[in-house]
Amino acid sequence: MKEYPRYDLLVIGSGPAGKAAAIQAAKLGFGVAVVDGQPQVGGVCVHTGTIPSKTLRETVLNLTGWRERGFYGKAYRVKQDIEAADLMQRLSITLRREVEILKHQLNRNGVDVVTGFARFTACDAVEVTPPDGDPFEIKADKFVVAVGTRTYRPDYMPFDGRTVVDSDEVLKMEKLPRTLTVIGAGVIGVEYATIFRALDIAVTLIEPRDSMLDFMDREIVMQFRHEVSDIGLRLQFGQKVKEVIRKKNGGCIVRLENGRAVGADMVLFAAGRVGATDQLGLDKVGLESDHRGRLKVDEHFKTAVDNIYAAGDVIGFPSLASTSLEQGRVAAVNALGRASHPAPEYFPYGIYAVPEMSSVGMTEEEVVERGIPYEIGLAPLRETSRGKVMGLESGLMKTIFSLKTRRLLGVHIVGEGATELIHIGQAVLTLKGSLDYFIDNAFNYPTLAEAYKVAALDAHNRILAATGA
């Protein structure tokens, strides 16, 4: 059995937060190792979460010719008969490349990678159980817990991996369903519901609440709901699922509390995730997780135990790969006693649905709640020159400005390129830029980024009309 040294830092989990923490520690000259129970590094982000779902989305949009239908009609398809194998082929290639790059990054920075499930036995030691072989101990001075989350699987849901699946199992499907019911209109549920709808699969999205994506600007969500309804996604809000019945001849029936029954070939349950902390042995070091398996940390990402830090989805909000990367770096630096930069004030949300959405800064609802005098500017993406070239039929950019200072307060986008366009708004927000930046500067023509100037001019005209100034 290999003898492991006592490490300066041991990272549990190799997703975005774990990778960033380990590489940052190694670059500072410390001895560091990553322990992960999965056969390949990358965590949920690479294997069942962010990268797979976004790869699936891109594959579907390419094979269906979705982006060209504005010119060639709704019947246009690049490939007429799309099968699950077509989707899985590109997914396999992408994930293999992602793992290879991550392994190379860890290796070239001198990070030891240990395969096995880690469980605390003391504040300075974990027991690692490999997939095959006897458990062994590794000791370290400091720890960063970055185990991420796993799918929430309630007992009342009859999962079987084929007709009733979670968001991990849907990536292993062998056959595309003709009809699909998605339970849960959170980010994951919305993304998968719209991706499958882009395949011309009949999809029903069920949500027990009357609203969806409440952290997003309400006007943008309304626009999104209009657009997905227009492409045939059926929305069933305000009703809880009473039971899911698997039929003997295949398929399922979803019964709602109002008595309605929805039939489908497949049911995707996507109503939340929980922190993967139940097997960490937290009781051995005096730590507790909340009811969703999450760990509480302070502003330095330190838990209640001085030498144990945590970062990424396991600490909850905002649970984004982008913020997890930053949290991992900061957690490692703090754990090792070095000065760290503060967490970014403005970070964008990206929802890779069809159409995609992105947001940074304050929503209109937040501005109103804070009592800030403001004005908005709107720019339909289809009216930009690039939008016309691309054949866009929808999409909207919404900007919010302070009336007093003219500073940009928030940007919210639904439509093609939203998750890329948002970074212009993020930069202007961070640098405390104003309405005048967009009005006074030139943007490449034709580009979707031109929408920023259109929205700013719209806001400027509204201000003039309202104030006469």
N, C-alpha and C positions, 0 to 999 in steps of 0.2 A: 504494500500500500504506500502511496506517495506521502511523504512527510511535508506538511504545510507549515510555513513560518508563521509567527504571530504578525498580523498585518496592522498597519496604521489605521486602515479603513477597510471595512468589509461591507459591500453593497449587496443587499438581498433583492434580486430582480434585475432584469436586463432590458426593460422597456426604455422609453425616452428619458425618464428621470434617473433610472439606474445607470444607463449608459453615460449620461452627461456627468453624473456624480463621480463615476469611476475614472473617466478620462480626465476630468478636471483635477482630481486628486493625484493621478499619475503625472500630469503635467507640472504639478507643484513639487514633484520629487518624492512623493510618499509611496509606500508599499501598499498596494490595493488589490483586492480580488472581488470578482462578481460571482455570486452563487445564484443559480437559476434551476428550477426543477424541470424545465422543459428541455427536450433534446437539442433544440436550437435556440440561440440567443435572439432577443428582439421583443419578447413579451407579447402581451395582447395586441399592442400597436401594430406589430409586424405580422402576426400570425392569424388573428381573428378579428381585429378591430379596424383601426384607421386605414392602414395600407390595403388590406383586402377589400374593404367596402368601397374605397375610392378607386381601386383598380377595376372592380366589378362595374362601377358606374361608368368609367371611361370606356371600358370594353363595350358595354351596352350602347352608349351613345355613338360609338364608332360603327359597330355592326348594324345598328338599326338605321344609321344615317339621320339620326334625330336632328342634328344641327342643320341639315340641309333641307328639312321639310318645309321651311318657310318659302323656299323657291320651287321645290318639286312636288309639293303636296304631301298630305298625311299618309298616303299609301306608299311613299318612297321608302325603300330599304336597300342597304348595301348588300346584306345577305338575307335571302328569303326565309330560309329555315334555320333559325338559331337554336342551338341545343345547349344543354348545360355544359357539355364537354368543350364547346367553343369558349365559354366564359372561364372555365377552370384552366384551360391551357395557358391563357395569358396570365391568370392569377398565379399559377405555378412558377412561371418564368420570372415574374416580378418579385415574388417572395424569395425565390432562390437568390436573385441578385441582391436583394436587400440584406439577407442574412450574410452573404459573402462580404459585402461592404462593411457591415457592422463587426464581423469577426476580424476583418483586417484592421479596422480602427482600434479595436481593443488590443490586438496583438502588437501593432506597431507602437502603442503607447505603454507597453509592458504590463498590461492588466492581466492577471491570472483569471481564467474562467473555470469555474467549478460547476459540474453538472450534478444536481441533486436538490432535494427539498431541505431547506434550512429551518431549524427550530431552536429557539433560544433555550439554553440550559443554565445560563448565568448572564450577568450584565456584560461579560467580556468573552462569551463563548456561545457557539451554535453547534448543534449536532446536524450533520449533513447526511441525508439518506439518498444514495445514488439509485438510479433506476434498477441496477443489478449490482449487488454487492452489500457489504456490511456498512453500517453507519460509522462515521468518523467525526472527530471534533476539529473545529477551526477556531482559533482565538484572534481577537482584534481589540484595539484600543477604542475605536469608534465604529459606529454602524449607521448606515443609511438604509431604511426600509423603503423599498420602492416596488412592492409586490403587485401594485395595480388592483384591478377588480376582476370579478367574474360575473357571468350572467345571473340574474335573479331568477330562480326556478321554484315558484311556489308549489306546495304539495298538491293543490287542487288542479294543476295543469297536467294533463296526461301526455307528457313528452314521450316520444318514441323515436326521435331522430329522423323521421321520414315525413309523416303527415303533420305532426305537431313538433315544432322545432324552436330553438332559441337562436340568437343572432350568431352564435358560434357554429351551430349545426347547419344553418342555412348555407354555409360556405362549402358543405360537403354533399350538397344535393346531386343526385345522379340524373334527375329528370326535371325539367321545368314544369311547374304546375300550370294548368289552364286558368285556374282561379286561385286567389290568395287572399286570406284575411290576416291583417296585421293588427295585433293588440298592443296599444301604447303609442301615443303620438308625441313621444319625446324625439330627440335628435336621431337616435338609431332607427326608431320606427318610421319616422318621416322619410329618412334617407332610403331605406329599403322599400318602402311602399311606392315611392316615386320611381325608383330604379326599375322595379318590376313592372310598373305601369308603362314605362318607356319601352318595354318589350311587348306591349299590347296585350299584356296579361290583365284580366279583370281583377282589380284590387279594391278591397274595402278596408279602410283604416278606422279602427274603433278606439275611442278615448273616453274614459269615464267622466272626465271634466268637460266643462263647456268651452274651454279654451285650449290653446296649444302654444308651446314655445313662449311662455310668458316673460322670459328674459329679453326677448326681442322687441323692437319697436312695433306697436300695435298696428300701425298703418301698413308697415311692410308685411306683417303676418297676414293681414287682410288681403293684400295684393297677392301674396303667395297662395292663400286659400282659393282665391278666384282663379289663378292660373292652373293649379292642380285640378280643380273641379272642371275646368275647361278641357283638360286632356282626359277626363273620364275617371279620375280617382274618386271613389265614393267615400264620403266622410260621414261617420256615425259618431257624433259627440254627445256627451251628457248621459251616457248609459253604461253601467257596469256589466261586465261579463258574468253571467250566472253560472254557466258551465260550458265545457267543450267536450263534445262527444265524438269519438272516432267511430266511423261507420265500418261495418264488417267488409263491405265491398270496396273500401277505400274512400278517402276524403273525410271531412269533418263537418260537424254542425256546431256553430257557436250560438248559444242561447243568451239573450240579453235580459236584463231585469224587467224591461218593459214588455217582455213576451215575444219580441221579434227573434227570428232565427235566421242566421246567415250561413249559407253553405259554401264550402270551399274545398279544393283539392288539398290545400296546405294551409296551416295556421302558423304564423310566426309570432311568438310571444316576445315582445321587446319592451317590457314595462320595467326598466330599471336594471341597475347593476349593484353589486355589493363588494366591499373591500375583501380581498383574498387574505384575510388575517387569521382565520380560525385555526390554522395549523401551525402558527408561528411560535406557539408557546409563550404568549405574552404574559401569562400569569407567573411565569418563572422570573420575570424581571419587574413585575409590579405595574404592568401597563394594561389598559383596558381599551377596547374599541367600542364605538357606539352601536346602535341597533342595526346600522347598515354596514358594519365591519370597518368603519373608517377610524383613523387615528387623529387625535387632536395635537396640533403643534403650535408653537409661538411664532412670532415674526421672523425668527431665525431658523424655522423648521425643526426646532428641537422639541422632542416629546417631553413627557413628565420625568423621563430618565435622562440624566445629564449627558450621557455618551451615546444616546440613541436618537437619531434624527429620522425624519420621514419626508417623502416628497412624491409628487405625482398624484394619480387618481386615488390612491389610498388615503389621501387627506381630504378628498372631496373637492368642492368648488375651486376652480372652474372646470377641472377635469378635461383639460385640453392637452394634446401632445405638445403644442408650442409652449404652453406655460409649464408643463412638466419638465421640459428640457431646462428651462431657466431655474426652476425650483431645485432640480437635481444639482446643478452647478453651485447655486447659492448654499444649499444644504451641506455639500461637501466642504466648501470653503469655510463655512462657519464651524463645522464639526472639527476641522483641523486647525482652528484658531487663527485663521487668516482673515483679513478685512474683505468684506464682500460688498458688491454693489446692491442697491435696493432693488426689489422686484419692480418690473416695469409698471408705470401708472396706467398706461393704455395698452390693452392687448385685444386683438380682434377675435371675434367668434366666426367660425366658418361652418356652415351647414351644407354638406355636399349632397343636397337633394337635387331633383330635376323639376324646376330650376333651382340653382344654388342660391344661398343667402349668406350675407356677411354683415357684421356690425362692429363698430368701435365707438367708444365714448358714450355719452348719455342718450337715452331714448327720449322721445318727446314727453312721455309720461313722467320720466325722472326730472326733466327740466321743469315741468308744471308743478310737480310735487315740491321742488326746491324754491319755487316762486321766482324763477329767473325770467325776466322779460326776454322774449326770443322771437325769431322768425325762421321759417323753413324755406328751403329751395328744392324744387323737384325737377328731375330730368328723366323723361322716358328714354330708355336705352334704344328703343326702336327708331327714335327721331334723330339720333346721332348719325353722322355720315357713315361711320364704321358699322353701326347697327343696320343701316340700309344695305351696305355691301354684304353683310353676313346674313341678311334676310330675317333679322329678328322681328318677331311679332309682339313681343312683350318685354318686360323688364323695367325696373324703376330704381333710380338713385334718389335718396332723400338726405339732405344736409340740414343741420340745425346750427343757427348762429345766435350769439348774444346780441341783443339790441343795444346794450350799453357799450360794450367793448368791441363788437363786431367779430369777436373770436369764434372760431369753429368749436362747437360743443359735441357734435356727434355726426357720424355718417352711417347710413343704413342702406343696403343694396339688396335687391332681389333680381336675379337674371344672370345671363351668360357673363362669365368672368368676374363675378362678384367677389370671390375669395382672393383674387389677384388685385382687383381695383382698390380694395379696402386699404391697402398699405399706403397709398398716397394720403388718404385721410388720416391714417395713424401717424404718419410723419408730421403732417401739419398740426395735428393735435398736440403731439409731444413737444413740438417747437413753438407752441402757443401762437400759431398762425391765425390769420383772420380772413374774412371775406375778400379783402383786397388782394390777397395772394392769388386767389383763383381768377379774379377779374383782370389783374394786371399782367399775368403771365400767359405765355403761349404754350399750347399743348400740341403734340404731334397730330397731324391731320391726314387721314382719318383714323381715329382711335376711339375706343370706348371711354378712355380717360377724359376725353373732351366733355363727357357728361358732368364732370366737376365744374367746368366753366359755365355750362348751361344752367346747372343748379344754382351756382353762385349768382349769376345774372338774374335768375328767377327770384332769388331771395332779395337781391338788391332792388328789383322793381317792386316787390311786395312792401319793402321798407319805405320806399319813396311814396307809394300809394297810401300807406297807413300814416305816415308822418309828414309828408310834404317836404321833407328835408333832402 
